[in-house]
Amino acid sequence: MEMILISNIKRFIQSFDEFIRIKGYQYSTFGMEDVFMIPKSVLSRIGKEKFKDEPLSKNESEEMKSILENKIRDLLKQRKPYKKGEGVYVINFSGEEIEIDPRPTGHNDNDHLIWKLYKLIGIIDSCLQENRSVHLSITDDNN
């Protein structure tokens, strides 16, 4: 099954076991239904259906971050109010504290995706702050 993998270091130059042992690694995976998050300019530049460890430029990373933030805003508009309880996390987004339940069976269907996108924004932010590349892969191979 094809997946989108975004990481703060190159993933496919070592085995997965070696990758997760690297201090400071961060990554997130998504299904191809979430391809909306990849800027069209990146896909045009790469010109392949599958690729591994493509470094994004600073502008491309900032564009991806903007796409993610806009998607979270859209998903938040669709949420039902939620009372704090088990499984709830608080995220700080656009200057507001928002309680979400990221469990796949949580109160709001989209909270799990909001959580994943929010964490991905954190990966992108850390790369931008440290002047490192975000690495993008579309692959069916995680080994």
N, C-alpha and C positions, 0 to 999 in steps of 0.2 A: 504494500500500500504506500502510495506516495505521501510524503510529508514535507512540511516547511520546517526548517530548523534554523534558529537564529541564535548566535552565540557571541560571546565577547572575546573568544580566541578561536583559532582554527580547530575544527573538530576532527576532520578526516585525515590528519597526518599521523594519527595514532589510533589504537583500538579504543572502544568505548570505556573499558576499564581504566586504561591509562588516562583518558580524557577526564574522567570524573575524579581522578586523584590529583589533578593539577590544582594547586592552591589558587583560589580566586576565580575559578571558572564559573560561568553562568550561561545557561541556555534555556530556550523555550521551544517547544514543538507545537505545531498546529497541523490540522488537516488541510487538504487543498481547498476546502470550502472557504477557508480564510485567506485566500490569495489576494483579496482586496487590500490587505495591509502592505503589499509590496508595491512601491511606486512603479507606474507603467514605464517610466524612463529607465528603471533598473532592468526590467524584463526586456525592453528593447535593446539596451546596451549589451546584455548578456547573449540574447538571441538563441538560447537553448531551452529545451523543456526541462532537462535535469542538469544540475550542476552542484558542485560542492565547494564550500568555503570561499565564496565570492566576497571579497572585501567591499564594503560600501564606502563611498566618499562621505565627507562630513555633510555635504548638502543632501545626499541621498538619505543619510541617517536622520537628519532633521526633517526631511519630507516624510519619512516613514513614521517618525514620532508624531508629526502633525496628523497624519492619517489615523493613527491609533487614538489620539486624543479626540478627534472628531467622532470616531466610531463609539468611544466610551460615552461621549455626550449624547449621542443618539440612543444608545442602549439605556442610559440613565433616565431618559424621558419616558421610556416604556415600562419602568419599574413600578411595582405596587409598593406602598409604604410598608415598612417592616419593623417590627418591634425587636429590640435587642434580645438575643437569647443564645442558645448553644449554636456553635458553628459560625458565629458572626465575627467578621473582621472589619476594622475601620480603615478606610483609605482616605488620604488627603488628596483631593482632586479639584483643581481649579479653585483653590482657596476654601474648599468646603470639606468637612468631615462627613463621609458617607459610610453607612453600615451596609455590608454586603454579606451574603451567605454563599461562599464559593463552592459549596458541595454540589456535585452534579444533580442531586435530588433536593436541592435547597428550595426556599420559598419562591424565588424569582428565577425563571429559566435562564436569563441572561447573566446572572451574577457570576457564574463560573467563567464565562468568556470575559466579562469585565475584569475579573481578578487576573486572568492570564494576560490580558492586554496591559493592565496596570503594571504587572511585574515586568513585562517586556519593555515598557517605557523606562523602567528603572535600569534595565540592562543597557538600553540605548543611551540614557543620561550618563551612566558611569563611563561608557566608552567615549562620549563626547567630552566629558570633563577631563578624562585622562589622555585625550588626543589619540585614541586607539580606534581601529576599524571595528565596525559591527560586521560579523561574517554571516552570510546568508547561504543556505543550501536548500535545494529542492531535490529530494532523492527518495528512493525506496530502500536505501541501504543505510542502516545505522551502525554498521560494524566497522 
